C-alpha cells in the first residue's frame, strides 16, 4: 500500500508541475488557451495572475516531493500538502470550474486516503 500511495502522490505532484508549466509559461500559447478555454486577449490580460497561480502550484508540488523524499518521516508533510491541494481544488471547483474538483481535489483525496491506510 505504501508504494501505491507514493505513486499516486507522485502523480499529484507531477500534475501540479504540469499546472505550473501551463500557467507560468504556456498561458497565452495554444496549449494554455486550449487547456483553460480562453481567448488570446483574455489570456494576455490575466497572464501575470496566472503566473502567480502557477508558482503556487509549484510550491504544492515541491512540498509533495519533499514529503516523498523523506520517506516514512515525511508522512506528516505529505498529509499537509495533500490537504492544501484538496482545499485548493474544492475552492477552485466552487469559484471557477467544477471540473477542478475531479482534476485536482479527487486525485489528492485518493492519495491522502491511501497514505492514511498505509
BABA-88583 format. One record per residue: residue in three letters; x, y, z negated of N, C-alpha, C in turn; chain. Coordinates in Angstrom, 1 decimal, always signed. Layout:
Ala; X; Y; Z; X; Y; Z; X; Y; Z; A $
...
REM end
This chain:
Unk; +0.8; -1.2; +0.0; +0.0; +0.0; +0.0; +0.9; +1.3; +0.0; A $
Unk; +2.0; +1.2; -0.7; +2.9; +2.4; -0.7; +3.3; +2.7; +0.7; A $
Unk; +3.7; +1.8; +1.5; +4.1; +2.0; +2.9; +3.0; +2.7; +3.7; A $
Unk; +1.8; +2.1; +3.6; +0.7; +2.7; +4.3; +0.4; +4.1; +3.9; A $
Unk; +0.4; +4.4; +2.6; +0.2; +5.7; +2.1; +1.3; +6.7; +2.6; A $
Unk; +2.5; +6.2; +2.6; +3.6; +7.1; +3.1; +3.5; +7.3; +4.6; A $
Unk; +3.1; +6.4; +5.4; +2.9; +6.6; +6.8; +1.8; +7.6; +7.1; A $
Unk; +0.7; +7.5; +6.3; -0.5; +8.4; +6.5; +0.0; +9.8; +6.1; A $
Unk; +0.7; +9.9; +5.0; +1.2; +11.2; +4.5; +2.2; +11.8; +5.5; A $
Unk; +3.0; +11.0; +6.1; +4.0; +11.5; +7.1; +3.2; +12.0; +8.3; A $
Unk; +2.1; +11.3; +8.7; +1.3; +11.7; +9.8; +0.6; +13.1; +9.5; A $
Unk; +0.2; +13.3; +8.3; -0.4; +14.6; +7.9; +0.7; +15.6; +8.0; A $
Unk; +1.9; +15.4; +7.6; +3.0; +16.3; +7.7; +3.3; +16.6; +9.2; A $
Unk; +3.3; +15.6; +10.0; +3.5; +15.8; +11.4; +2.4; +16.6; +12.1; A $
Unk; +1.2; +16.4; +11.7; +0.1; +17.2; +12.1; +0.3; +18.7; +11.8; A $
Unk; +0.8; +19.0; +10.6; +1.0; +20.4; +10.2; +2.2; +21.0; +10.9; A $
Unk; +3.2; +20.2; +11.3; +4.3; +20.7; +12.1; +3.7; +21.0; +13.5; A $
Unk; +2.8; +20.2; +14.0; +2.2; +20.5; +15.3; +1.4; +21.8; +15.2; A $
Unk; +0.6; +21.9; +14.1; -0.2; +23.2; +13.9; +0.8; +24.4; +13.9; A $
Unk; +1.9; +24.2; +13.2; +2.9; +25.3; +13.2; +3.3; +25.7; +14.6; A $
Unk; +3.7; +24.7; +15.4; +4.1; +25.0; +16.7; +3.0; +25.6; +17.6; A $
Unk; +1.8; +25.1; +17.5; +0.7; +25.7; +18.2; +0.5; +27.1; +17.8; A $
Unk; +0.5; +27.4; +16.5; +0.1; +28.7; +16.0; +1.2; +29.7; +16.1; A $
Unk; +2.4; +29.3; +15.9; +3.6; +30.3; +16.0; +4.1; +30.5; +17.4; A $
Unk; +4.1; +29.5; +18.2; +4.8; +29.6; +19.5; +4.0; +29.4; +20.7; A $
Unk; +2.8; +28.7; +20.6; +2.0; +28.4; +21.7; +0.6; +29.1; +21.7; A $
Unk; +0.4; +30.0; +20.7; -0.9; +30.6; +20.5; -1.5; +31.2; +21.8; A $
Unk; -0.7; +31.9; +22.5; -1.2; +32.6; +23.7; -0.7; +31.9; +25.0; A $
Unk; -0.3; +30.7; +24.9; +0.1; +29.9; +26.0; -1.0; +28.9; +26.3; A $
Unk; -1.0; +28.2; +27.5; -2.1; +27.3; +27.9; -2.4; +26.3; +26.8; A $
Unk; -1.4; +25.7; +26.2; -1.7; +24.6; +25.2; -2.4; +25.2; +24.0; A $
Unk; -2.0; +26.4; +23.5; -2.7; +27.0; +22.4; -4.0; +27.5; +22.7; A $
Unk; -4.2; +28.1; +23.9; -5.5; +28.6; +24.3; -6.5; +27.4; +24.4; A $
Unk; -6.1; +26.3; +24.9; -6.9; +25.1; +25.1; -7.3; +24.6; +23.7; A $
Unk; -6.3; +24.4; +22.8; -6.5; +23.8; +21.5; -7.4; +24.6; +20.7; A $
Unk; -7.4; +25.9; +20.8; -8.3; +26.7; +19.9; -9.4; +27.4; +20.7; A $
Unk; -9.6; +27.0; +22.0; -10.7; +27.5; +22.8; -10.8; +29.0; +22.8; A $
Unk; -9.7; +29.7; +23.1; -9.6; +31.1; +23.2; -9.3; +31.6; +24.6; A $
Unk; -9.6; +32.9; +24.8; -9.2; +33.6; +26.0; -7.9; +34.3; +25.7; A $
Unk; -7.2; +34.5; +26.7; -5.8; +35.1; +26.6; -5.9; +36.5; +25.8; A $
Unk; -6.8; +37.3; +26.1; -6.9; +38.6; +25.4; -7.1; +38.4; +23.9; A $
Unk; -8.0; +37.6; +23.5; -8.3; +37.3; +22.1; -7.0; +36.7; +21.4; A $
Unk; -6.3; +35.8; +22.1; -5.1; +35.2; +21.6; -4.0; +36.3; +21.4; A $
Unk; -3.9; +37.2; +22.3; -2.8; +38.2; +22.2; -3.2; +39.1; +21.0; A $
Unk; -4.4; +39.4; +20.8; -4.9; +40.3; +19.7; -4.7; +39.7; +18.4; A $
Unk; -4.6; +38.4; +18.3; -4.6; +37.7; +17.0; -3.2; +36.9; +16.8; A $
Unk; -2.3; +37.1; +17.7; -1.1; +36.4; +17.7; -0.3; +36.5; +16.4; A $
Unk; -0.2; +37.7; +15.8; +0.6; +37.8; +14.6; -0.1; +37.1; +13.4; A $
Unk; -1.5; +37.1; +13.4; -2.2; +36.4; +12.3; -2.0; +34.9; +12.5; A $
Unk; -2.0; +34.4; +13.7; -1.8; +33.0; +14.0; -0.4; +32.6; +13.6; A $
Unk; +0.6; +33.4; +13.8; +1.9; +33.0; +13.5; +2.0; +32.9; +11.9; A $
Unk; +1.4; +33.8; +11.2; +1.4; +33.7; +9.7; +0.7; +32.4; +9.3; A $
Unk; -0.4; +32.1; +9.9; -1.1; +30.9; +9.6; -0.2; +29.7; +9.9; A $
Unk; +0.5; +29.7; +11.0; +1.4; +28.6; +11.4; +2.5; +28.4; +10.4; A $
Unk; +3.0; +29.5; +9.8; +4.1; +29.5; +8.8; +3.6; +28.7; +7.6; A $
Unk; +2.3; +29.0; +7.2; +1.8; +28.3; +6.0; +1.6; +26.8; +6.3; A $
Unk; +1.2; +26.5; +7.5; +1.1; +25.1; +7.8; +2.5; +24.4; +7.8; A $
Unk; +3.5; +25.2; +8.1; +4.9; +24.6; +8.0; +5.3; +24.4; +6.5; A $
Unk; +4.8; +25.3; +5.6; +5.1; +25.1; +4.2; +4.4; +23.8; +3.7; A $
Unk; +3.2; +23.6; +4.2; +2.4; +22.4; +3.8; +3.2; +21.1; +4.2; A $
Unk; +3.7; +21.1; +5.5; +4.4; +20.0; +6.0; +5.7; +19.8; +5.2; A $
Unk; +6.4; +20.9; +4.9; +7.7; +20.8; +4.1; +7.4; +20.2; +2.8; A $
Unk; +6.3; +20.6; +2.1; +6.0; +20.1; +0.8; +5.7; +18.6; +0.9; A $
Unk; +5.0; +18.2; +1.9; +4.7; +16.7; +2.0; +6.0; +15.9; +2.3; A $
Unk; +6.8; +16.5; +3.1; +8.1; +15.8; +3.5; +9.0; +15.7; +2.2; A $
Unk; +9.1; +16.8; +1.5; +9.8; +16.9; +0.2; +9.3; +15.8; -0.7; A $
Unk; +8.0; +15.7; -0.9; +7.5; +14.6; -1.7; +7.8; +13.2; -1.3; A $
Unk; +7.7; +13.0; +0.0; +8.0; +11.7; +0.6; +9.5; +11.3; +0.4; A $
Unk; +10.4; +12.3; +0.5; +11.8; +12.1; +0.4; +12.2; +11.8; -1.1; A $
Unk; +11.4; +12.2; -2.0; +11.7; +11.9; -3.4; +11.2; +10.6; -3.9; A $
Unk; +10.5; +9.9; -3.0; +10.1; +8.5; -3.3; +9.0; +8.5; -4.4; A $
Unk; +9.2; +7.6; -5.4; +8.2; +7.5; -6.5; +8.2; +8.8; -7.3; A $
Unk; +9.4; +9.4; -7.4; +9.5; +10.7; -8.2; +8.7; +11.8; -7.5; A $
Unk; +8.4; +11.7; -6.3; +7.7; +12.7; -5.5; +6.2; +12.6; -5.4; A $
Unk; +5.6; +11.6; -6.2; +4.2; +11.4; -6.1; +3.4; +12.6; -6.5; A $
Unk; +3.8; +13.3; -7.6; +3.1; +14.5; -8.0; +3.2; +15.6; -7.0; A $
Unk; +4.3; +15.7; -6.3; +4.5; +16.7; -5.2; +3.5; +16.4; -4.1; A $
Unk; +3.4; +15.1; -3.7; +2.5; +14.7; -2.6; +1.1; +15.0; -3.0; A $
Unk; +0.7; +14.7; -4.2; -0.7; +14.9; -4.7; -1.0; +16.4; -4.6; A $
Unk; -0.1; +17.3; -5.0; -0.3; +18.7; -5.0; -0.5; +19.2; -3.5; A $
Unk; +0.4; +18.8; -2.6; +0.4; +19.3; -1.3; -0.8; +18.7; -0.5; A $
Unk; -1.1; +17.5; -0.7; -2.3; +16.9; -0.1; -3.6; +17.6; -0.6; A $
Unk; -3.6; +17.9; -1.9; -4.7; +18.7; -2.4; -4.8; +20.1; -1.7; A $
Unk; -3.7; +20.7; -1.5; -3.7; +22.0; -0.8; -4.2; +21.9; +0.7; A $
Unk; -3.8; +20.8; +1.3; -4.3; +20.5; +2.7; -5.8; +20.3; +2.7; A $
Unk; -6.3; +19.6; +1.7; -7.7; +19.3; +1.6; -8.5; +20.6; +1.4; A $
Unk; -8.0; +21.4; +0.5; -8.7; +22.7; +0.2; -8.7; +23.6; +1.4; A $
Unk; -7.5; +23.7; +2.1; -7.4; +24.5; +3.3; -8.4; +24.0; +4.4; A $
Unk; -8.5; +22.6; +4.5; -9.3; +22.0; +5.5; -10.8; +22.3; +5.2; A $
Unk; -11.2; +22.2; +4.0; -12.6; +22.4; +3.6; -12.9; +23.9; +3.8; A $
Unk; -12.0; +24.8; +3.5; -12.2; +26.2; +3.7; -12.3; +26.5; +5.2; A $
Unk; -11.4; +26.0; +5.9; -11.5; +26.2; +7.4; -12.7; +25.7; +8.0; A $
Unk; -13.2; +24.5; +7.5; -14.5; +24.0; +8.1; -15.7; +24.8; +7.7; A $
Unk; -15.6; +25.4; +6.5; -16.7; +26.3; +6.1; -16.7; +27.7; +6.8; A $
Unk; -15.5; +28.1; +7.1; -15.4; +29.5; +7.7; -15.1; +29.6; +9.1; A $
Unk; -14.5; +28.6; +9.7; -14.1; +28.7; +11.1; -14.7; +27.7; +12.0; A $
Unk; -14.5; +26.4; +11.8; -15.0; +25.3; +12.6; -15.1; +24.0; +11.8; A $
Unk; -16.2; +23.4; +12.0; -16.5; +22.1; +11.2; -15.5; +21.0; +11.6; A $
Unk; -14.9; +21.1; +12.8; -14.0; +20.0; +13.2; -12.7; +20.0; +12.4; A $
Unk; -12.4; +21.2; +11.7; -11.2; +21.2; +10.9; -11.3; +20.2; +9.7; A $
Unk; -12.6; +20.0; +9.3; -12.8; +19.0; +8.2; -12.2; +17.7; +8.6; A $
Unk; -12.4; +17.3; +9.9; -12.1; +16.0; +10.4; -10.6; +15.9; +10.8; A $
Unk; -10.1; +17.0; +11.3; -8.7; +17.1; +11.8; -7.7; +17.3; +10.7; A $
Unk; -8.1; +18.1; +9.7; -7.1; +18.4; +8.7; -7.5; +17.8; +7.3; A $
Unk; -8.7; +18.0; +6.8; -9.0; +17.6; +5.5; -9.1; +16.0; +5.4; A $
Unk; -9.8; +15.4; +6.3; -10.0; +14.0; +6.2; -8.7; +13.2; +6.2; A $
Unk; -7.8; +13.4; +7.1; -6.5; +12.6; +7.0; -5.8; +12.9; +5.7; A $
Unk; -5.8; +14.1; +5.2; -5.2; +14.3; +3.9; -5.9; +13.6; +2.7; A $
Unk; -7.2; +13.6; +2.8; -8.0; +12.9; +1.8; -7.7; +11.4; +1.8; A $
Unk; -7.6; +10.8; +3.0; -7.3; +9.4; +3.2; -5.9; +9.2; +2.6; A $
Unk; -4.9; +10.0; +2.9; -3.6; +9.9; +2.4; -3.6; +10.0; +0.8; A $
Unk; -4.3; +10.9; +0.3; -4.4; +11.1; -1.1; -5.0; +9.8; -1.8; A $
Unk; -6.1; +9.3; -1.2; -6.7; +8.1; -1.7; -5.8; +6.9; -1.7; A $
Unk; -5.0; +6.8; -0.6; -4.1; +5.7; -0.5; -2.9; +5.8; -1.5; A $
Unk; -2.5; +7.1; -1.7; -1.4; +7.4; -2.6; -1.8; +7.1; -4.1; A $
Unk; -3.0; +7.4; -4.4; -3.5; +7.2; -5.8; -3.8; +5.7; -6.0; A $
Unk; -4.1; +4.9; -5.0; -4.3; +3.5; -5.1; -3.0; +2.7; -5.2; A $
Unk; -1.9; +3.3; -4.7; -0.7; +2.6; -4.6; +0.0; +2.4; -5.9; A $
REM end
